[in-house]
C-alpha cells in the first residue's frame, strides 16, 4: 500500500471574485521509503501541494489517502494527532525558538503528544534524535551559538523525535552554502536508507539530483515524474570536496 495516494487533487484559492487554481487534478502515488523531489518554478503549485500533503491545508477537490486513510474524513483533533505522530516537517528557515536550547527545541513536538510523554522520556528521545544528526555534544547550545547547518540539523532532529513515517522538507538547503547543503543531503540519504519516506520541495536541480525520484510541477499540474537514474550520492561528493580542500591547503 502506498504511503501517499492522491487522486485528482485540486486546490483553488479565492481572492474576492478571482479564483486561482494552485493545484490542478494531481494524481500521484508515493511508496514507503521513497526519496522524492518536488520541483517547479515559483507559482507552480509545489508549496500548495506540500501543505496538503502535510495536512496543513485541505484540498478543494479530489482525494488524499495517507497510509490508506482518507485525510478528508479526519476532524481537527485527528489531523493534529496525525501531524504529530506520522509526519515530520523541515523548513528552509529552520523555525527554531531563539531563546530555547537545541534540546528544548527538539523536545517541543513531544509536549503535544497523546498520550502524554513524561519529561524524562521527552529528554531521552530528544537527546537520541540530536545524536542521530551528529549534535550530541551541542544539545545545550542556543540557535545563535550554532551555524546554519547545525541549526538545520536541530530542525531535522525535531522532525524525527516522534519517529515519523514521512518527512516533508520545504527547501531545506535554501539558506545553506554548498558544502553544508551536501552535508544535509547526506543526512537525508541516511534517514531514507533507514526506511523513512522523504518528500522534498526544491527549485535547485543539483539538490534534486540527490533524490531517487523527481516530480516536476508547472501551473498546478504534474508535468514530469521520473526516477533519477544518474543519482548523485552526497556522501561521496562530500568526501571528494573535503579531499580537494585538503589538497588546496597543502598546495
C-alpha atoms as a printed R data frame, in Angstrom:
    type eleno elety resid chain resno       x      y       z
1   ATOM     1    CA   UNK     A     1   0.000  0.000   0.000
2   ATOM     2    CA   UNK     A     2   1.389  3.458  -0.901
3   ATOM     3    CA   UNK     A     3   2.195  5.878   1.914
4   ATOM     4    CA   UNK     A     4   0.601  8.664  -0.147
5   ATOM     5    CA   UNK     A     5  -2.087  8.284  -2.785
6   ATOM     6    CA   UNK     A     6  -3.559 11.342  -4.498
7   ATOM     7    CA   UNK     A     7  -6.455 11.165  -6.945
8   ATOM     8    CA   UNK     A     8  -7.448 14.242  -8.961
9   ATOM     9    CA   UNK     A     9  -6.313 16.521  -6.126
10  ATOM    10    CA   UNK     A    10  -7.108 20.202  -6.580
11  ATOM    11    CA   UNK     A    11  -6.643 23.415  -4.610
12  ATOM    12    CA   UNK     A    12  -8.384 26.653  -5.550
13  ATOM    13    CA   UNK     A    13  -7.865 29.925  -3.704
14  ATOM    14    CA   UNK     A    14 -10.428 32.726  -3.892
15  ATOM    15    CA   UNK     A    15  -9.474 36.396  -3.657
16  ATOM    16    CA   UNK     A    16 -12.670 38.372  -3.954
17  ATOM    17    CA   UNK     A    17 -14.229 37.240  -7.194
18  ATOM    18    CA   UNK     A    18 -10.955 35.891  -8.570
19  ATOM    19    CA   UNK     A    19 -10.215 32.177  -8.405
20  ATOM    20    CA   UNK     A    20  -6.664 30.876  -8.603
21  ATOM    21    CA   UNK     A    21  -6.180 27.174  -9.264
22  ATOM    22    CA   UNK     A    22  -2.919 26.434  -7.432
23  ATOM    23    CA   UNK     A    23  -3.117 22.638  -7.877
24  ATOM    24    CA   UNK     A    24  -4.965 21.037 -10.798
25  ATOM    25    CA   UNK     A    25  -6.086 17.420 -10.880
26  ATOM    26    CA   UNK     A    26  -2.900 15.890  -9.464
27  ATOM    27    CA   UNK     A    27  -2.808 12.100  -9.351
28  ATOM    28    CA   UNK     A    28   0.270 10.752  -7.625
29  ATOM    29    CA   UNK     A    29   1.389  7.714  -5.635
30  ATOM    30    CA   UNK     A    30   4.421  7.558  -3.314
31  ATOM    31    CA   UNK     A    31   5.532  4.295  -1.754
32  ATOM    32    CA   UNK     A    32   7.254  3.646   1.548
33  ATOM    33    CA   UNK     A    33  10.983  4.542   1.703
34  ATOM    34    CA   UNK     A    34  10.923  6.676  -1.426
35  ATOM    35    CA   UNK     A    35  13.001  9.864  -1.605
36  ATOM    36    CA   UNK     A    36  11.123 12.291  -3.854
37  ATOM    37    CA   UNK     A    37  11.974 15.797  -5.028
38  ATOM    38    CA   UNK     A    38   9.045 18.065  -5.928
39  ATOM    39    CA   UNK     A    39  10.276 20.736  -8.312
40  ATOM    40    CA   UNK     A    40   8.901 23.742 -10.109
41  ATOM    41    CA   UNK     A    41   9.197 27.482 -10.502
42  ATOM    42    CA   UNK     A    42   7.581 29.938  -8.126
43  ATOM    43    CA   UNK     A    43   3.802 29.673  -8.553
44  ATOM    44    CA   UNK     A    44   3.956 26.137  -9.948
45  ATOM    45    CA   UNK     A    45   1.859 24.743  -7.081
46  ATOM    46    CA   UNK     A    46   4.550 22.770  -5.281
47  ATOM    47    CA   UNK     A    47   4.161 24.596  -1.943
48  ATOM    48    CA   UNK     A    48   0.364 24.296  -2.082
49  ATOM    49    CA   UNK     A    49   0.740 20.581  -2.764
50  ATOM    50    CA   UNK     A    50   3.190 20.258   0.130
51  ATOM    51    CA   UNK     A    51   0.779 21.992   2.513
52  ATOM    52    CA   UNK     A    52  -1.915 19.486   1.623
53  ATOM    53    CA   UNK     A    53   0.462 16.539   1.996
54  ATOM    54    CA   UNK     A    54   1.338 17.850   5.459
55  ATOM    55    CA   UNK     A    55  -2.356 18.168   6.382
56  ATOM    56    CA   UNK     A    56  -1.837 21.911   6.881
57  ATOM    57    CA   UNK     A    57  -4.427 22.697   4.209
58  ATOM    58    CA   UNK     A    58  -7.440 20.893   2.790
59  ATOM    59    CA   UNK     A    59  -7.901 20.184  -0.919
60  ATOM    60    CA   UNK     A    60 -10.778 21.807  -2.780
61  ATOM    61    CA   UNK     A    61 -11.476 18.594  -4.666
62  ATOM    62    CA   UNK     A    62 -10.093 15.112  -5.115
63  ATOM    63    CA   UNK     A    63  -8.860 12.627  -2.534
64  ATOM    64    CA   UNK     A    64  -5.762 12.228  -0.370
65  ATOM    65    CA   UNK     A    65  -5.071  8.899   1.302
66  ATOM    66    CA   UNK     A    66  -2.272  8.728   3.871
67  ATOM    67    CA   UNK     A    67  -1.455  5.106   4.705
68  ATOM    68    CA   UNK     A    68  -4.833  4.188   3.259
69  ATOM    69    CA   UNK     A    69  -6.754  6.671   5.443
70  ATOM    70    CA   UNK     A    70  -8.752  9.458   3.802
71  ATOM    71    CA   UNK     A    71  -7.490 12.732   5.282
72  ATOM    72    CA   UNK     A    72 -10.801 14.414   4.428
73  ATOM    73    CA   UNK     A    73 -12.594 12.144   6.911
74  ATOM    74    CA   UNK     A    74 -10.499 13.285   9.903
75  ATOM    75    CA   UNK     A    75 -11.592 16.005  12.310
76  ATOM    76    CA   UNK     A    76  -9.307 18.767  13.602
77  ATOM    77    CA   UNK     A    77  -8.042 16.784  16.598
78  ATOM    78    CA   UNK     A    78  -7.384 13.701  14.478
79  ATOM    79    CA   UNK     A    79  -5.472 15.798  11.933
80  ATOM    80    CA   UNK     A    80  -3.341 17.359  14.670
81  ATOM    81    CA   UNK     A    81  -2.623 13.908  16.101
82  ATOM    82    CA   UNK     A    82  -1.700 12.583  12.654
83  ATOM    83    CA   UNK     A    83   0.672 15.504  12.004
84  ATOM    84    CA   UNK     A    84   2.340 14.965  15.356
85  ATOM    85    CA   UNK     A    85   2.734 11.170  15.125
86  ATOM    86    CA   UNK     A    86   3.101 10.371  11.438
87  ATOM    87    CA   UNK     A    87   4.728 13.450   9.880
88  ATOM    88    CA   UNK     A    88   7.949 15.366  10.396
89  ATOM    89    CA   UNK     A    89   8.472 18.859   8.969
90  ATOM    90    CA   UNK     A    90  11.717 20.585   7.971
91  ATOM    91    CA   UNK     A    91  11.696 24.173   6.701
92  ATOM    92    CA   UNK     A    92  14.115 26.479   4.909
93  ATOM    93    CA   UNK     A    93  14.172 28.989   7.772
94  ATOM    94    CA   UNK     A    94  14.702 26.305  10.492
95  ATOM    95    CA   UNK     A    95  11.852 27.784  12.654
96  ATOM    96    CA   UNK     A    96  13.749 27.293  15.912
97  ATOM    97    CA   UNK     A    97  12.868 29.143  19.120
98  ATOM    98    CA   UNK     A    98  15.775 31.551  19.608
99  ATOM    99    CA   UNK     A    99  15.717 31.582  23.425
100 ATOM   100    CA   UNK     A   100  15.459 27.822  23.695
101 ATOM   101    CA   UNK     A   101  18.296 25.293  23.609
102 ATOM   102    CA   UNK     A   102  18.683 22.702  20.872
103 ATOM   103    CA   UNK     A   103  17.441 20.053  23.301
104 ATOM   104    CA   UNK     A   104  14.331 22.027  24.237
105 ATOM   105    CA   UNK     A   105  13.584 22.831  20.587
106 ATOM   106    CA   UNK     A   106  13.659 19.125  19.750
107 ATOM   107    CA   UNK     A   107  11.516 18.236  22.763
108 ATOM   108    CA   UNK     A   108   8.755 20.623  21.687
109 ATOM   109    CA   UNK     A   109   6.669 18.233  19.484
110 ATOM   110    CA   UNK     A   110   6.592 15.741  22.358
111 ATOM   111    CA   UNK     A   111   4.878 18.327  24.529
112 ATOM   112    CA   UNK     A   112   1.762 17.947  22.362
113 ATOM   113    CA   UNK     A   113   1.817 14.152  22.166
114 ATOM   114    CA   UNK     A   114  -1.117 11.988  23.215
115 ATOM   115    CA   UNK     A   115  -0.802 10.038  25.395
116 ATOM   116    CA   UNK     A   116   1.373 12.399  27.418
117 ATOM   117    CA   UNK     A   117   5.130 11.736  27.264
118 ATOM   118    CA   UNK     A   118   6.911 12.133  30.584
119 ATOM   119    CA   UNK     A   119   9.622 14.768  30.965
120 ATOM   120    CA   UNK     A   120  12.230 12.039  31.377
121 ATOM   121    CA   UNK     A   121  11.184 10.274  28.175
122 ATOM   122    CA   UNK     A   122  10.986 13.588  26.281
123 ATOM   123    CA   UNK     A   123  14.530 14.385  27.284
124 ATOM   124    CA   UNK     A   124  15.786 10.900  26.372
125 ATOM   125    CA   UNK     A   125  14.152 10.902  22.943
126 ATOM   126    CA   UNK     A   126  15.327 14.442  22.162
127 ATOM   127    CA   UNK     A   127  18.920 13.560  23.071
128 ATOM   128    CA   UNK     A   128  18.745 10.449  20.870
129 ATOM   129    CA   UNK     A   129  17.400 12.488  17.943
130 ATOM   130    CA   UNK     A   130  20.181 15.075  18.296
131 ATOM   131    CA   UNK     A   131  22.789 12.331  18.478
132 ATOM   132    CA   UNK     A   132  21.332 10.811  15.320
133 ATOM   133    CA   UNK     A   133  22.010 14.058  13.425
134 ATOM   134    CA   UNK     A   134  25.511 14.461  14.896
135 ATOM   135    CA   UNK     A   135  24.798 17.121  17.523
136 ATOM   136    CA   UNK     A   136  25.114 15.085  20.705
137 ATOM   137    CA   UNK     A   137  27.740 17.475  22.078
138 ATOM   138    CA   UNK     A   138  25.707 20.628  21.395
139 ATOM   139    CA   UNK     A   139  22.387 19.803  22.984
140 ATOM   140    CA   UNK     A   140  22.515 22.776  25.358
141 ATOM   141    CA   UNK     A   141  23.558 25.332  22.717
142 ATOM   142    CA   UNK     A   142  21.114 28.021  21.622
143 ATOM   143    CA   UNK     A   143  20.404 28.666  17.908
144 ATOM   144    CA   UNK     A   144  22.580 31.810  17.959
145 ATOM   145    CA   UNK     A   145  25.506 29.606  19.043
146 ATOM   146    CA   UNK     A   146  25.062 27.230  16.102
147 ATOM   147    CA   UNK     A   147  25.961 27.504  12.427
148 ATOM   148    CA   UNK     A   148  23.263 27.418   9.764
149 ATOM   149    CA   UNK     A   149  23.965 23.765   9.062
150 ATOM   150    CA   UNK     A   150  23.811 22.899  12.749
151 ATOM   151    CA   UNK     A   151  20.510 24.748  13.119
152 ATOM   152    CA   UNK     A   152  19.096 22.746  10.235
153 ATOM   153    CA   UNK     A   153  20.288 19.565  11.928
154 ATOM   154    CA   UNK     A   154  18.383 20.621  15.059
155 ATOM   155    CA   UNK     A   155  15.311 21.168  12.878
156 ATOM   156    CA   UNK     A   156  15.743 17.701  11.366
157 ATOM   157    CA   UNK     A   157  16.138 16.177  14.843
158 ATOM   158    CA   UNK     A   158  12.900 17.913  15.872
159 ATOM   159    CA   UNK     A   159  11.191 16.373  12.826
160 ATOM   160    CA   UNK     A   160  12.471 12.913  13.800
161 ATOM   161    CA   UNK     A   161  11.729 12.947  17.536
162 ATOM   162    CA   UNK     A   162   8.274 11.371  17.103
163 ATOM   163    CA   UNK     A   163   9.652  8.651  14.794
164 ATOM   164    CA   UNK     A   164   7.583  9.764  11.776
165 ATOM   165    CA   UNK     A   165   6.955  7.562   8.774
166 ATOM   166    CA   UNK     A   166   7.121 10.549   6.439
167 ATOM   167    CA   UNK     A   167   9.344 13.654   6.462
168 ATOM   168    CA   UNK     A   168   8.298 16.703   4.437
169 ATOM   169    CA   UNK     A   169  11.144 19.117   3.724
170 ATOM   170    CA   UNK     A   170  10.499 22.540   2.156
171 ATOM   171    CA   UNK     A   171  13.678 23.979   0.576
172 ATOM   172    CA   UNK     A   172  15.804 22.594   3.457
173 ATOM   173    CA   UNK     A   173  19.087 23.737   1.870
174 ATOM   174    CA   UNK     A   174  17.835 27.113   0.624
175 ATOM   175    CA   UNK     A   175  19.755 29.112   3.274
176 ATOM   176    CA   UNK     A   176  22.900 26.976   3.279
177 ATOM   177    CA   UNK     A   177  26.231 27.113   1.450
178 ATOM   178    CA   UNK     A   178  27.284 24.368  -0.967
179 ATOM   179    CA   UNK     A   179  29.298 22.241   1.457
180 ATOM   180    CA   UNK     A   180  26.663 22.426   4.203
181 ATOM   181    CA   UNK     A   181  23.939 21.603   1.664
182 ATOM   182    CA   UNK     A   182  25.816 18.449   0.690
183 ATOM   183    CA   UNK     A   183  26.170 17.505   4.377
184 ATOM   184    CA   UNK     A   184  22.430 17.945   4.945
185 ATOM   185    CA   UNK     A   185  21.568 15.922   1.847
186 ATOM   186    CA   UNK     A   186  23.889 13.184   3.090
187 ATOM   187    CA   UNK     A   187  21.924 13.147   6.339
188 ATOM   188    CA   UNK     A   188  18.636 12.866   4.424
189 ATOM   189    CA   UNK     A   189  20.107  9.967   2.447
190 ATOM   190    CA   UNK     A   190  20.957  8.156   5.682
191 ATOM   191    CA   UNK     A   191  17.452  8.709   7.049
192 ATOM   192    CA   UNK     A   192  15.934  7.437   3.815
193 ATOM   193    CA   UNK     A   193  18.128  4.333   3.884
194 ATOM   194    CA   UNK     A   194  16.825  3.722   7.423
195 ATOM   195    CA   UNK     A   195  13.311  3.476   5.951
196 ATOM   196    CA   UNK     A   196  11.904  6.993   6.298
197 ATOM   197    CA   UNK     A   197   9.943  8.281   3.317
198 ATOM   198    CA   UNK     A   198  11.107 11.780   2.359
199 ATOM   199    CA   UNK     A   199   9.403 14.338   0.117
200 ATOM   200    CA   UNK     A   200  11.444 17.443  -0.539
201 ATOM   201    CA   UNK     A   201  10.423 20.669  -2.257
202 ATOM   202    CA   UNK     A   202  13.355 22.287  -4.039
203 ATOM   203    CA   UNK     A   203  13.999 24.547  -7.004
204 ATOM   204    CA   UNK     A   204  17.678 23.550  -7.171
205 ATOM   205    CA   UNK     A   205  18.482 20.932  -9.799
206 ATOM   206    CA   UNK     A   206  21.687 19.833  -8.063
207 ATOM   207    CA   UNK     A   207  19.767 19.187  -4.822
208 ATOM   208    CA   UNK     A   208  17.012 17.289  -6.635
209 ATOM   209    CA   UNK     A   209  19.687 15.055  -8.152
210 ATOM   210    CA   UNK     A   210  20.348 13.541  -4.720
211 ATOM   211    CA   UNK     A   211  16.762 12.263  -4.535
212 ATOM   212    CA   UNK     A   212  15.659  8.978  -6.069
213 ATOM   213    CA   UNK     A   213  12.719 10.436  -7.987
214 ATOM   214    CA   UNK     A   214  11.739 13.866  -9.324
215 ATOM   215    CA   UNK     A   215   8.192 15.183  -9.685
216 ATOM   216    CA   UNK     A   216   8.018 18.409 -11.706
217 ATOM   217    CA   UNK     A   217   5.101 20.838 -11.455
218 ATOM   218    CA   UNK     A   218   4.035 23.683 -13.716
219 ATOM   219    CA   UNK     A   219   0.879 25.806 -13.421
220 ATOM   220    CA   UNK     A   220  -0.545 23.447 -10.798
221 ATOM   221    CA   UNK     A   221  -0.056 20.332 -12.923
222 ATOM   222    CA   UNK     A   222   2.418 17.474 -12.628
223 ATOM   223    CA   UNK     A   223   4.284 17.637 -15.930
224 ATOM   224    CA   UNK     A   224   7.076 15.206 -15.113
225 ATOM   225    CA   UNK     A   225   7.607 12.190 -12.859
226 ATOM   226    CA   UNK     A   226  10.833 10.285 -13.409
227 ATOM   227    CA   UNK     A   227  13.362  8.211 -11.456
228 ATOM   228    CA   UNK     A   228  16.838  9.707 -11.079
229 ATOM   229    CA   UNK     A   229  18.830  7.065 -12.898
230 ATOM   230    CA   UNK     A   230  22.093  9.007 -12.587
231 ATOM   231    CA   UNK     A   231  21.529  9.938  -8.968
232 ATOM   232    CA   UNK     A   232  24.251 11.827  -7.129
233 ATOM   233    CA   UNK     A   233  25.411 10.482  -3.753
234 ATOM   234    CA   UNK     A   234  26.007 13.247  -1.237
235 ATOM   235    CA   UNK     A   235  28.439 11.348   0.979
236 ATOM   236    CA   UNK     A   236  30.721 10.606  -1.972
237 ATOM   237    CA   UNK     A   237  30.627 14.227  -3.101
238 ATOM   238    CA   UNK     A   238  31.347 15.466   0.416
239 ATOM   239    CA   UNK     A   239  34.362 13.143   0.692
240 ATOM   240    CA   UNK     A   240  35.672 14.448  -2.647
241 ATOM   241    CA   UNK     A   241  35.076 18.051  -1.556
242 ATOM   242    CA   UNK     A   242  36.986 17.525   1.709
243 ATOM   243    CA   UNK     A   243  39.860 15.890  -0.167
244 ATOM   244    CA   UNK     A   244  40.066 18.824  -2.600
245 ATOM   245    CA   UNK     A   245  40.068 21.274   0.323
246 ATOM   246    CA   UNK     A   246  42.923 19.377   1.963
247 ATOM   247    CA   UNK     A   247  44.927 19.368  -1.281
248 ATOM   248    CA   UNK     A   248  44.354 23.099  -1.683
249 ATOM   249    CA   UNK     A   249  45.671 23.748   1.844
250 ATOM   250    CA   UNK     A   250  48.775 21.682   1.172
251 ATOM   251    CA   UNK     A   251  49.468 23.298  -2.205
